[in-house]
Amino acid sequence: MTTTGVDDGRDGDALKAARRTIIIDLENESNSQIDAFMAQMTSEFGKPPFNCINECMGGPNDQIPSSYSRSLHDTTYAYLRALNRTAEQFGYLTKDLARNGTLINNMSKGSFKGETGDVILDDNGEREPIFVVTMLDISDQPNSLMQLSFTNNTLQITKNYNDESVIWANRGGKRPLYKPICGYTGTECPQNITTYILIGVGLVLLLLVATLGGIGYAVREKMREKDRLTRECIIPFCELGNLKEMQSTEDVKSLELNKSMKSLQSSQSGGSTKLSSMDNKKLETENYSHFLYNREVVFGIKYQVRVRIFNEDLTQLRKIKQLDHDNLNKFCGVCTDAPILYGIWKYCQRGSLKDLIAKEQYVGDSFVMFTLMRDIASGLIALHGSFVGAHGMLSSENCLINDRWQVKISDFGLNMIRESQPMSKRKLLWTAPELLRENNRKGTKEGDVYSFAIICCELVNRETVWNGVEREDDVDEIFYRLKRTNVAVPHRPQLHPREEVNNNLLLLIRDCWGELPTERPRIDQVRSMLKQMVRDGNQNLMDYVFGMLEQYASSLEQEVEERTRELVEEKRKSDILLYRMLPKQVADKLKLGEFVEPEQFSAATIFFSDVVSFTTLASKCSPLQVVNLLNGLYTAFDGIIDSHDVYKVETIGDGYLVCSGIPRKNGNDHAKEISELAFAFLRTVSTFRVDHLPNERVNLRIGIHTGPAVAGVVGLTMPRYCLFGDTVNTASRMESNGRPGRIHISTTTNHYLTNIIGGYVTEPRGEVIIKGKGVMETFWLLGHSGDSNIAFGGLRSDIVETPEPI
């Protein structure tokens, strides 16, 4: 069509050509959207920070942005979208993450609406193009017929029409021929019959080639299937890691974090979590070996024979491997290229039921025993209902227990190996008598029920089969008795449960090992009867154990709480006793293990008292009466002390030593507290009577002095809080030079009571010769100001004064 405005007269030719033209182009936006985007681009370039007008447009007269600007927009949007996803996933965004091409490539995949149409990015970060097929319709208007897109290298076609005639509207509604009948040159017109004969021969040859190809393909697929079965069921010996040889390698050290590895270590090395501490003898025994396969611990059953594995055997091995049940152990495969033939099974952490019983680790109540029996019965039901049909060699040795105390039956289904394997008589102690007589290794369902009864007998007796028989002669005798027929009482193990069990269980066991196979119950009937014998028969063993643990924890919490209360009470009693022996501040430091440093006090008041004529009074009493006398008197004094801010230092015989201001400083109140204590003591002794000497009176001589002193804890064994300093000696001299019934105080104490504290009445005694001090002026403490009963000569006028000591 003319686009320059000058008509060349050929518009009709152009329209005719356009009607025959199919346009396949990338999907695009409408012209109006493209123009709007270009206009926005032009406007944005002229704004800060670009401020670009002419230079960015390619020239002063070119005001249209680059045709690649829309593609650049979608590319930038895809990158920023990937950055946003990266920040959301990691919670942060760094320069390294933003420049990680692989990460950004993974984050960019997806789709969004772009300026160049729908943008779809595949897993490689490449855009999956969308093509649009356009033709002119009957009105000579562009018509979008279909969309072509590629997803994962697969072409997808989306049709926008319902009838094919829409495509060929300008061709009469009919699709044109792929090729003209006589070709484009007119020389390829149809040939005669010879051509058809040749074509038929070619088709026959093609069919023959296709048939041969199909046969070859079928043979190849059969070989591939055989290889696949072999790979699934035949384990190369090189893939089995020998645990003994790998003990010191870094691979096994890293695998010690694996759960199964930890379980093997704990169960076979006394709970040790170090692989190096495992017993090598337990890793490989006469009948078993432990390996590492696919980063899991497995065990291999050793077979003493070599057998050839045929295709039908591989099929059977694959079916055994596909068996999946909670009470069937997982079969991994067989290893045929090892020095000996191995049957590889998944490892169960707690070993076999036989080992558990033999080591006397089988503990628990009847519910645990019934649960183990129920698990074995459930596993047998799964086996009897599968293609295996029967176990044939069921025993407590191949009843394994995992970490959840769930029984898993192992060593089943490998009849192609078992029939040739020599079997020791000990392994046949669980086998039914009829199978022993026939030497039948495949087994029967009834024989499995008999073996189940023998295992139940082990659980009930808590002993291995036939009471742990060890001598070969005894084993031969057991086999002889089992194989005998036409006996009144068939030979069976003795049932002697160690604890009381349901009597129906014992009857069920006897029914299961009956002599006639037809009279034995089916295993599904056995499981039903087991569930009826125990309450909550469907409960899981772990749930039951957890319930018991919760009950134990609850009772333990109550016991701990009770013991804690008792401990707190005993601690309270011990603290009271300790605080009676030592000051609280000092006792708290000693309880914390801290050293109590001696402390100096600038001013404290010391009190000494002594029972007057105590020697004469004691001579009239027995030793026990003396103790009772002093205990009664000091108990009364101790009750008075509790109501004053004083500390009882010690009692020596009939002497009583008290201080105030030590160890707790109380300002100038120490003189007041001691004075009030002295008054209370004198009032107490005035009414105190000796029980066995009712006519005798007890009197006190009291001395008080105020001054500096040092206090500290002395000794490690029976530590004592002692006072040191001249103040203590002076207070003792005040007492020894005092008079009965009177309070003898020093000049310093008198100064505190009359000048500093006030409210007390004292009387000068004059100068007195004090031993070790010389001449001192002392005073008598008479009482409080305003007391009406204060009289010269003291508080108690009925007491006759004794001469002063020299």
Buried (B, 14 or more C-beta within 10 A) or exposed (E): EEEEEEEEEEEEEEEEEBBEEEBEEEBBBEEEEBEEBBEEBBEEBEEEEEEEEEEBBEEEEEBEBBEEBBBBBBBEBBBEBBBEBBBEEEEEBEEEBBEBEEBBBBBBBEEEEBBBBBBBBBEEBEBBEBBBBBBBBEEEEEBEBBBBBBEEEEEEEEEEEEEEEBBEBBEEEEEEEEEEEEEEEEEEEEEEEEEEEEEEEEEEEEEEEEEEEEEEEEEEEEEEEEEEBBEBBBBEBEEBBBBEEBBEEEEBBEBEEBEBBBBBBBBBBEEEEEBEEBEEEBBBEEBBBBBBBEEBBBBBBBBEEEBEBEEEBBBBBBBBBEBEBEBBBBBBBBBBEBEEBBBBBBBBBBBBBBBBBBEEEBEBEBBBBBBBBBBBBBBBBBBBEBEBBBBBBBBBBBBBBBBEBBBBBBBBBBBBBBBBBEEEEBBBBBBBBBBBEEEBBBBBBBBBBBBBBBBBBBBBBBBBBBBEBEEEEEBEEBBEEBEEEEEEEBBBBEBEBEEEBBEEBBEBBEBBBBBEBEEBBBBBBBBEBBBEBBEEBEBEBEEBBEEBEEEEEEEEEEEEEEEEEEEEEEEEEEBEEBBEEBBEEBBBBBEEEEEBEEBEBEBBBBBBBBBBBBEEBBEEBEEEBBEBBBEBBBEBBEEBBEEBBBBBBEBEEBBBBBBBBBBEBBEBBBBBBBBBBBBBBBEBBBEBEBEEBEEBBBBBBBBBBBBEBBBBBEEEEEBEBBBBBEBBBBBBBBBBBBBBBBBBBBEBBBBBBBEEBEEBBBBEBEEBEBEEBEEBEBBBBBBEEEEEEBEEBBBBEEBEEEEEEE
